Amino acid sequence: MTRGSIFKLLAYAVVAGAVTTAVAVLIPWLPTAATRQADRMWFSIWFAEIIAIVVFAVVAAVLVYCVVEFRAKPGDLSDGPPTHGHTMLEIIWTAIPTVLVVAITIVAAIVIHDNGKAGANPLVVKVITQQFTYQFEYPNGKTYDILRLPKDRNVKLDLSSKDVIHSFWVPAFGEKSDAVPGISTSIVITPTRTGYYPVICTQLCGLGHALMRSEAIVLEQAAFDTWYTSADAAPAPAAGGDDGKTIYTTAGCGACHTFTAAGSAGKIGPSLDNLSSAAAKAGQSLDDFISSSITDPDSSLAAGYAKGVMPSTYKTSISGTQLDSLVKYLAENTK
């Protein structure tokens, strides 16, 4: 290969590398990392990305060079000269990818190992999923529908599901895990940036999947401590001790139903603002109609709504006392 050919090949490689690097760097493919775990994951992604850019630039340069330099002249239908394999070249292009893949594997293994360390005293928050809502239960026994976390403290999120497979994912946190019925899963995060971050379910969990959203708020430690000990913290549902509005909120009813009294505007299920007329049409008393609609949702379907959309797990996931409180709350605030 002549010096001129080498310069051409290098020029093609530089152009291919520059274009690919621009696409990789100028487009914000990844959100700004908000946890130590995300920082490590982003590093591993960019480590593999840089390797991929170099490999692509070399392959693209050789391909373009061959197309330009060895293209057949017009009218030339002859075969090219027969060639034999180059043993050393085959060893090189086998050895180099092997080394690169091993390097990526080592970096990924270190990141996975370090991201799983919760430390000696993590804040443990139970993430309870149910169609189509999240509940976050803290060590003080109180439950919220928004996740609040302190900055610069290790947090262990224990995930569980009451019905189908869900998923917990905050893009800026990096870590993601499924919540599987009957199985306990967990992830560790250490927030490094205060702010508001969307919580997204990434498993198709039913008709309301697209609306299964929540929010994670990262606070400075002092602000988190003030919130954690404040009197306005809502307690977790417990048999015999909760009002109907609290149960309506924590059970996720507002994710699917419109109910003016509770300030919810869900569109997956029918509105609950006119339950009296629906009960009369079904030929039941208001309380019986509401109760059966919660525990056996397919028994009296509103026109235009299909079976199997509303979960049938409420007959076991809330107690009889909680059910009575919820029925009373709905009956007293509907038309």
Secondary structure, DSSP 8 states (H G I E B T S, - for coil): --HHHHHHHHHHHHHHHHHHHHHHHHS--S----BHHHHHHHHHHHHHHHHHHHHHHHHHHHHHHHHHHS---TT-----------HHHHHHHHHHHHHHHHHHHHHHHHHHHHHT---SS-EEEEEEEETTEEEEE-TTSBEESSEEEETTS-EEEEEEESSS-EEEE-GGG--EEEE-TT--EEEEE-B-S-EEEEEE--S--STTGGG-EEEEEEE-HHHHHHHHT-TT--B---TT---HHHHHHHTTGGGT-EEGGGTEE--SS--STTHHHHHHHHTS-HHHHHHHHHHSTTSS--TT--TT-S-STHHHHS-HHHHHHHHHHHHHH--
